[in-house]
């Protein structure tokens, strides 16, 4: 009785592996597009398509807020591309709760829904960093932790009487 096993080899053409630059380009393009679509959906009634829905106009302060609070840090770090692209992505993730909070299913879930879902993008960044570089980039780690800590702080402070009084004064 012959117990020799036959080995069959299949010659498949080798597909060249993507370079790190190609992987970065795909990841750092796809994730912001997904986030932009989420924000577009979330703000469609109150901002982007407000004329179609008859919502009132917003003060210029709201527009200025969005520009100032998301651009200054990214401009400083622009000369360090690995840091810059991660901070830009984290800055965009920071904007997502406002859009996600307008999704009926996430709004009904409370802060865990509209704050927790954007945190999944931070997790995706950490997984991507680990898979492509073998470590989580410091900007992803510390920026992500800061972002999550700020969300907890917003929930704790946001419902206090002093904060509510300040917010009413600020928007009046």
C-alpha positions in Angstrom: 0.0 0.0 0.0 1.5 3.3 -1.1 0.9 6.2 1.3 2.5 8.9 -0.8 0.4 11.9 -1.2 0.2 13.7 -4.5 1.0 17.4 -4.3 -0.7 19.7 -6.8 0.6 23.2 -7.2 -1.3 25.9 -8.9 0.6 28.6 -10.5 -1.3 31.8 -10.0 0.0 35.1 -11.1 1.4 37.1 -8.2 -0.6 40.2 -7.5 1.7 42.9 -6.3 1.1 44.0 -2.8 -0.1 47.5 -2.2 2.5 49.9 -1.1 2.1 51.7 2.2 1.4 54.9 0.4 -1.4 53.2 -1.6 -2.9 51.7 1.5 -2.7 55.1 3.2 -4.3 56.8 0.3 -7.2 54.3 0.2 -7.8 54.5 4.0 -7.4 58.2 4.4 -9.7 58.8 1.5 -12.4 56.3 2.2 -13.0 57.0 5.9 -13.5 60.8 5.4 -15.9 60.1 2.5 -17.9 57.9 4.8 -17.9 60.5 7.5 -18.9 63.2 5.1 -21.9 61.2 4.0 -22.9 60.6 7.6 -22.7 64.4 8.4 -24.5 65.3 5.2 -27.3 62.9 6.2 -27.4 64.2 9.8 -27.4 67.9 8.9 -29.5 67.6 5.8 -32.7 69.1 7.4 -31.1 71.7 9.6 -28.2 72.9 7.4 -27.5 71.6 3.9 -31.1 71.4 2.7 -32.7 73.7 5.2 -34.5 75.7 2.5 -36.3 72.5 1.4 -37.4 71.8 4.9 -38.2 75.3 6.0 -35.8 75.5 8.9 -34.7 78.9 10.2 -31.4 80.5 9.1 -28.3 80.2 11.3 -26.2 83.0 12.7 -22.7 83.5 11.2 -21.3 82.5 14.6 -22.2 78.9 13.9 -20.4 78.9 10.6 -17.3 80.6 12.1 -17.3 78.0 14.9 -16.9 75.2 12.5 -14.1 76.7 10.6 -12.0 78.0 13.5 -12.2 75.0 15.8 -11.3 72.5 13.1 -8.6 74.1 11.1 -5.9 75.7 13.3 -4.3 72.5 14.7 -4.2 70.8 11.3 -2.5 73.8 9.7 0.3 73.7 12.3 1.0 69.9 11.8 0.8 70.1 8.1 4.6 69.8 7.7 4.4 66.4 9.4 2.3 64.3 7.0 1.8 61.2 9.2 0.7 63.4 12.1 -1.3 65.8 9.9 -3.5 63.2 8.2 -4.4 61.6 11.5 -5.2 64.9 13.2 -7.3 65.9 10.2 -9.2 62.6 10.5 -9.7 63.0 14.3 -10.9 66.6 13.7 -13.4 65.3 11.2 -14.5 62.6 13.7 -15.0 65.3 16.3 -17.7 66.8 14.0 -19.6 63.6 13.6 -21.7 63.6 16.8 -23.5 66.7 15.7 -24.5 64.9 12.5 -25.1 61.5 14.0 -27.2 63.1 16.8 -29.8 64.0 14.1 -30.2 60.4 13.0 -33.5 59.3 14.6 -32.2 55.9 15.6 -29.0 57.2 17.1 -30.7 60.2 18.8 -33.1 57.8 20.6 -30.0 55.8 21.9 -28.8 58.9 23.7 -25.2 60.0 24.0 -23.9 56.4 23.7 -25.4 56.3 20.2 -24.3 59.6 18.7 -21.0 59.8 20.7 -20.2 56.1 20.6 -20.6 55.6 16.8 -17.9 58.1 15.9 -15.6 56.4 18.3 -15.7 53.4 16.0 -13.8 55.5 13.5 -11.0 56.0 16.1 -10.9 52.3 16.6 -10.7 51.8 12.8 -7.7 54.2 12.8 -6.0 52.3 15.6 -6.5 49.0 13.8 -5.2 50.4 10.6 -2.1 51.9 12.2 -1.4 48.6 14.0 -1.9 46.5 10.8 0.2 48.8 8.6 3.0 50.0 10.9 2.9 47.4 13.8 2.0 50.1 16.3 -0.7 52.7 17.0 0.6 56.1 16.0 0.9 58.6 18.9 -1.5 61.0 17.2 -4.1 58.3 16.9 -3.6 57.1 20.5 -3.4 60.4 22.3 -5.8 62.3 20.0 -8.3 59.5 20.2 -8.1 59.3 24.0 -8.5 63.1 24.2 -11.5 63.0 22.0 -13.2 60.3 24.0 -12.4 62.1 27.3 -13.9 65.3 25.9 -17.1 63.4 25.0 -17.4 62.1 28.6 -16.8 65.7 29.9 -19.4 67.1 27.6 -22.0 64.6 28.9 -21.1 65.4 32.5 -20.8 69.2 32.2 -23.4 69.7 29.4 -26.4 69.2 31.7 -25.3 71.4 34.6 -27.1 74.6 35.3 -24.1 76.9 34.9 -23.3 75.4 31.4 -26.9 75.7 30.3 -27.0 79.3 31.4 -23.7 80.0 29.5 -25.1 78.2 26.4 -28.3 80.3 26.5 -26.2 83.5 26.8 -23.8 82.5 24.1 -26.4 81.8 21.4 -28.7 84.7 22.2 
